[in-house]
Amino acid sequence: MSTSSASVAWLTQESYDRLKAELDYLSGPGRTEIVARIEQARSEGDLKENGGYHAAKEEQGKAEARIRQLTELLRNAHVGAAPADDGVVEPGMVVEAKIAGDTETFLLGSREVAGDAAIDVYSEKSPLGAAINGKKAGETVAYTAPNGKEIKVEIISAKPYAG
């Protein structure tokens, strides 16, 4: 995957530090623990019917995928202060908008910024995100949803995400 096609994620310093700690754990002690579980299960005999071995190998695959995801995300991350509180929709902003008549509140940016917070997240590259990115509170735009319908969006407010 070339880095020129990778998307740049906006991250707070806290989000970056949290994700870096997760990456450090997964690529260090986490890897060592999984390898030890695989070796333990392998020593139990026949691998074809060894549930512990297969579970450990599956866990290893998931961990390696997460390591690749975090490495790419952190390599391309823009780390810094939250965007200015100027009412302009951009990554890192919590947006309140009336979408097809329903008022919704969501974070524009990366799920990784929100961590475990219970907030919906839309990428700035999604049809909705692309339509509202750069717009201001009070503006109305429309975008074409994946199903082909045109959806009207009125931006009510945009505030920096406080996490």
N, C-alpha and C positions, 0 to 999 in steps of 0.2 A: 504494500500500500504506500503510495507516495504521499509525502507530507504536504505537497501542494494541494491535494484534493481534500485533506483533512480539515475538519471545521475547528475553528478556534473557540474554546469555551472560556467564558468569563468566570473566574473563581475569586472568592474572597481569600485573604491569606489564611483564614481559619479553615476554609474548605480545602485549600491546597494542602495545608499541613495535615489535615485528617486523612486525605486521600494518599498522601505521601507515606504516612505512617502505615496505612493499610497495605500499600505496595511493598514497603520494607518488610513488613511481617510476612506477607504471602511469599515473597521471593527469598526470605531467609528462614526463620523458624517454622513458618507454615509449610514450606516445601519439605523441610527436614522431617516434620511430623508425618506428612503423607507418605514419604518414601519409607519411613520406619513401619507404618501400617501395612504398606504393600509388601515389604520384606517379611513382616510377621505372618501375614496371610499366605504368602508364597511358601513359607516353611511348613504350612499345614497340609501340603500335599496337592492333590489333583486340582489344577486351576480351572478346569472346565466347570466343575460344580462347586466352586469356592465362592460363596456369596460375599464374604468379607474382602476377598481380593478384587472382585469386580466392582464392589462399592468404592473401595479405595482408589482404584484406577479411574472411576467416573469422577470422584471428588478431585483427583489430580487434574483431570481434563478441565473441569470447571475452574479450578484455581489458576491453571495456566492461561485460560481464556481471560480471566479477570486481570491477571498480571499484564497481558498484552493490552487490554482495554485501558487500564490505569496508566500504563507507560505512554500510550499514544495520547491520552487525554492530558496528562501532565506535561508532556513534551510540547503540546500546542496550546497550553492554557495561557490566558492573559490574567495575571494575578494583580490585583490592586484593590483600591478602594471602590466602594459601590459607586454606580453612576450618579451623576448630579441629580438632585431633586428638582428637576426643571419641567416635569410633566411630559417629557418626551419618552416614548416607548423605545426601549433598547434592552439588550440582554442584561439581566441582573435587576430588572424592574418587576415589581408586582403590579399587574395590570387589572383594573376593574373595567369590564366592558359589557355592553349589551350585545349579545350575539344571537342573531335570529330571534330577538325579543326576550331572551333570558339573560339576566345579569349573572356574570361569572367573574371570579377572581382567580388569577393564576400567575405563576412566575414565568417570565419569558427567559429562556436560557437552557441550562443543563440540569437534568435530574440530580446530578452530583452536587450542585450548589445547594440544593434544598436538603440533602442528606435524608434524615428520617422524618422531616417535617411533613405534616399532612396538607400539602398544597399541590394542586395540579400544576404540571410543568409542560409548557409548549416550547419546542425548539424554534429559534428564529428562522430556521430553514423550512419549517412546516408551512403549508399554505396559509394558515391563520397568522403565524409568526411573521412570514414574509410580507403579508398585507399590512400589518400594523407597525412593523419596525420603522422607527423614524417619525411616526405620526404623533400628534399631541392630543391631550385631553380636549374633548369637545369635537374632534374630527370624526367623520363617518367614512368608512371605506367598505368595499365589497371584495370578496375573493371567491374563487371557484373551488368548491370542495372536491375531494376525490370522486364523489358520486356524480359530479357534473353540475350540481346545484349551485347557484350563486347565493352566497350568504352575506348579509349586511352586518357590519360591526360598527358600533358606536363606542368610542373610547371615553370612558367616564373619568378615569384617573390612572396615573402611573407614578408609583413611588419606589424608591430603592428598597431592595430586599434586605431585611434586617437579620434574617437567619436566626 
